[in-house]
C-alpha cells in the first residue's frame, strides 16, 4: 500500500507529478543525447513548463484534438504518445511517431489525435481552427486545444484565428504558454498590451490568466475552459510560465539574468507539487524515490529502443511526399 492509496483524493495529484517528472527526465536525457550527436537538428525544451502540458491535457477527452508548437515533447508525452515513439523520432528512426521524418518539431499521431508540432511560429493556430470547424460541421462535440507561445500573439495567424473562431463559435481552446520571451525578445519589448488575456478578450473570447507553474491551477482552469469551449465556443487561457533553459540548444541565453532564472526555479512545478504531497502525507521520500527510479527506467528503455531503431532507406526518400500519379518514377 502506497502513501497515495491511503489518501484516495491525492492519487490523481501523484499521477500529475509522475507525468511532469516523465517529461522532465525525458528532456534532460535528450540534452545528453543531443550533446552526443545522437539527436540532430533543432531541439526546443520545455523544462520548467511541464505543468502547462500536463494540466491542460488531463482536462481533455480522448476524442478531443491537440495542436502543439515546436516545443512539443511534453504535450506529446502527456497526451499518451509513448516515450519510445517520441525518442525514436528525435533520433530520426523509422520507429518514431512520424517515421523519423519530422524530428523534434513535427511529432504527429492520429491515434491520440495529436495533430503535430509546427516549426512555424503561430502555424498551428489556423490548423486548430480548421479542425474545430470540421468538428462543428459534423456535429461532433469535440474540443481542439491549441498550444502556442507568447511570440505567436504578434503573428497574423493569431489574430485571424481568434477572429474566425469567435465569429463562427468554434470549439477551440487557445492555450498561450507565456514564458515571457519570444526567442530572446522580452514580452514587454514586443507587446503594447503585455496582459495577453486582455488582448485576447478584444475578440469577445472569454479569457483569463493562470499560474502556469502550478499544475493544479492549470488543470482546474482547463477543466472549466474545456467544458465551456465544447458547447459554448472558443476560450483563451494565458498560462504564465517560464522555461529554465534557452530557446533552443543553440541559444546562448544572454538576454536574461541568472538571478531571474533562479527566482523562477523557486517556483518549479515539480518540487512544488511534490512538497505539497509530502506535507499532506500522501507521498513520502521513499515513494518519491521509487517514482523517480521507474521514470528513469522508462527513459532508458526509450533510449535503447531508439538506438536499436532503423534508419529509413534512401530508396524510400519520395515515399509519402505526394499521392501516386501513376507516372513511372512518381512518388509513392
SULFEN-V412157 format. One record per helix or strand. SS is the DSSP state (~ for helix, > for strand). FROM is the first residue (numbers start at 0). TO is the last residue. Records with the same first field share a line. If there is no record, write none. Layout:
SS=FROM-TO + FROM-TO
This chain:
~=3-5 + 7-34 + 49-56 + 72-78 + 82-89 + 102-104 + 122-136 + 149-153 + 155-166 + 186-189 + 195-200 + 214-231 + 257-264 + 268-278 + 284-306 + 313-315
>=64-66 + 108-108 + 113-113 + 143-148 + 171-177 + 180-181 + 184-185 + 205-210 + 234-239
